[in-house]
Amino acid sequence: MKEISDIELIKIGKIIKTHSFKGELIIKLDIEFDQIFETELFFVLIDGITVPFFTSKIFKPYKASQMLINFDDIDNEKTASQLLGKDIFISNEDFDNETDPEQDNFNGYKVFNHNNLIGTVNGFLNIPSNPILSIFDTDENEILVPYNEHFIEKIDDEKNEIFLILPEGLIDINK
C-alpha cells in the first residue's frame, strides 16, 4: 500500500455547488467523466494540503462537464458548502489518459453559426448518441452545442474553422 504522500494526483475539476441537503456536491470537470476509473478515494485541496475523502456511494455524471458526488463523511449541506470552490483530484492510477482522437481534433477551431463567430472549441464531450462541442465565446462563457451532422455546414481543417447552421435560440439556451 502506498503512502498518501507518494500518490501522484491528477486534477479533475473544481467543486462548484451543493446539490441537496444530504451533502451531495457538483464538480465542474476539467476532464471527461469516463476518464475516471471506478475509485473510492478523492482528494480535495484545502489550505494548500490535499485531503483524502472517501466515497462508498456511486459518483455519476450530472450535466455536460459535471459530475455528482457524495463523500462518506459529509451528510449535510452546511458541511458540504465548506468545500465550495476547492480543486478536486484523483490518483493517477484512477485516471484514464487514453483519449479518443476525435475528441481533440477540434480544440482551438473557430466556430461560426450562419457565418457569425460563436467562439473557439475548448473540448469535445463524447456522450454516446449526443456528442457535444464545448465552445468558449469571447467573454469566456461556455456554450454547449450538439455535434450533429444536420447542423454542420462545413469544416475547414486548413483554417481550423467549423461552420454551423443552428436552430434559432439554441446558442442562447446553452450559455
N, C-alpha and C positions, 0 to 999 in steps of 0.2 A: 504494500500500500504506500502510495506517495504521500509525502508531507504536503500540506496545502501550499506552503511557500514554494514548492517545486513544480506546481502545476502551471503550465503555460495557458494563459487565458486569451480568449477572443471576445472583443466587444460585439454584442449582438444588437444593442439598441439602448433606449432610454425609457424609464418608467414615466408615463405621461398623465395617467388618470387612475382614479379608483373606479371600480365597476359596480360594486354592490356593498351593502352593509356587512357582508361576510368577509371582507378583506381582499377581494379579488382586485388584480391590477391589470392595466392595459399597458403593453410595451409597444413603443414605436420601433419597429425593426430596421436595422441597417443592413440586414442580410435577408435572404429568402427563408421563410418559415421551414421549408423542407430541408434546409441545410443543418438543422438542429437534430442530432440523433436523440433517441429516447434517453433521457437523463433525469436524475432526481436532484442534481446539485447545480445551483446557480450562484453567482457571486454579484453582489451589489457594492459599488464604490461609495463608501461613506467616510467623509472626512479624510480622504486620501488612502483609506485602507479597504481592501476587497474583503467583504464579509460574506461568508457562505450562508446560503439559505437552501433548505431542503423542501422538496415538494413530493408528496406521495400521490397527489392528485394529478390528473391529466392536464397538461397545458395544451392549448389549442389555438389555431388561427382565429382571429376575431374579425378584422376588416382587412382590406388591402394594406399590406405593410405593417400589420399589427398582430399581436397575439395576446391572449388572455391567460393569466396565471394566478395561482393562489398558493402561497407558501405555507408550510405546515404550522409555523409559529405565529402566523398573522391571521386573526379570525375576526377582525372588525375594521371598519372604515377609518377610524381615528389612527390606529397603529399603521395601517396601510398608507395613509396620507403622508406619513413621515418619510416615505421612500420616493415621493414625487420628485421628478427632475433628476433622479440618480441614474447613472450609467449601469447597465447590467451586462454580465459576462457569463460565458460557459468555458469549460475546459476545451482546449484544442482537440482533445480526443473525442469530444462530443460534437464536433463541428465537421461537416462535410464540405470540403472546399472544391469538390468536383462540380463544376457548373456546366450547364447546358450551353454550348457555344452560342446558340441563338439568343440567349439572354443578354449577352454582352455585345452583340453585333450593332445595336442601335445607340449605345451610350454615346452622348455628345452630338447626336444628329439634331438638326433644327427641324421643328415640326410646324407645318402650316395647315390651316383649315381655310378652305376657299381662298388660298393664296395669302392669307393673313397669318403672320407669325404668332404661334401659340407660345412656344418656348423651346427648351432643349431637353432631350431624353436623358433621364437620370437613371432609369432602371427598367427592367422588363420582368413583370411578375408572371411567371409561367403557371398560371392557375389552369388546371385541366378544364377544357371546354370553354374557358373565358380568359385568355391571356390579356394582360393589361400593360400599356405603356405608362410609366411614371414620368411625367413631364414637369419641369420647373419653369414657370414664367419669369419675366424679368424682375418681378418683385419677390422671387424665391418662394412663391406659393406652389404647392404640389397640385397638379391636375392629373387625374387618373382617366385614361381613355382606353376603351376596349380596342385591342389589336385584332381587328376584324377585317377580313378581305373585302367586305362590302363597303367599308369606309375608306379604303386605301385607293387614292387616285394614282399615285406613282411613288416609287422610292428611287432616289438618285444616290447611288453608293459613291460616285465620284465626288459629289458636292456634300455628302453626308446630310441629305435632306429627305424628309418624308412629307408628302402632300396628301392630306385627308379631305374628305367631304363628310362632315359630321352632321347629324341631325341638329336642328336649331335647339339651343338651350343645353345641350349635353355638356359643354365645357363649364358653363355656369354652375350646374348642379354638382359637378365633380371637383370643384375648388375646395 
